[in-house]
């Protein structure tokens, strides 16, 4: 695998960064699931507040380039459309 000290260090750093990114991706998925759960509850006001609380989390993760900004935008648009279509 890594033969030089520099390569060993980069491998260590990559593992640490990968773990951090995985944690942020998990946070993103949790935020999206919270919004979906609020939408499925049927209460529009709860869904709106959940959306407003979790959008900042989603945007923050996109700013760190964990996921692409277009994917973030697509998720937010679909969730917001689901909230707007509620009775």
N, C-alpha and C positions, 0 to 999 in steps of 0.2 A: 504494500500500500504506500504509505508515505515514507520516503527514504531520507529526506533531509529534515533538519530541525524546523525550517521554515514551513515545509509541507505538513509536518506533524502539528504545528501551531495552527495553521490554516484549517486543518481537519477538525481540531478542537473548537475553533471559533465557529466553523460551519455547523457543527452539532449544536452548539449553544444557540446560535441564531435560528436554526431550524426549530428548536424546541420553543423559542419565543414566538416565532411566527405561527406555529401550530396552536399555541395558546390564544393568540389573537384571532385566528380563524375560528376557534371554538367559541370565543366570545361573540363573534359576528353571528354564527349560526344560532347561538342562544338568543341573541337580540331579535333575530328574525322570527324564531319560534315563539317568543313572547308576544310579538305583534300578531302572528297567525292565531295564537290561542285566544287573544283578546277579540279578534275578528269572529272566531268561531263561537265565542260566548254569546254573540248576538246584540250586545250593547254597544251602540255607536260611540257614546261618549268615552267609555273605557277604551275602546279601540283607538280613538283619536289621541287620547292622552298617552297610551302605550306607544303609539307611532311617534309622537313628538319626543318622548323620552329616549327612545331607542335609535332615532335617526342620527343623533349626534355620535353615538357609538359606531354606527355603520360608516358615517362620513370619516370619522377619525381613523378607522382601519383602512379606508380607501386612501386617505392622505399618506399613510405609511407604505402604500403600494403593496399591501398584503394581497389585495384583490384589485382588479382593474376598476377604474372609476366608472366605466360604462356598465359593468356588471352591478355596481352599487346603485347606479341610476336606474337600471332596469328593475332591480328588487324593490327600490323605493316606489317607483311608478306603479308597479303591479299591486303592492300592498296598499298604496293610497287609493288606487282605483277600486280595490275590494272594499275599502272603508266607505268610499263615496257611494258605492252601489248598494250599501246596506239600507234596509227599509227605515 
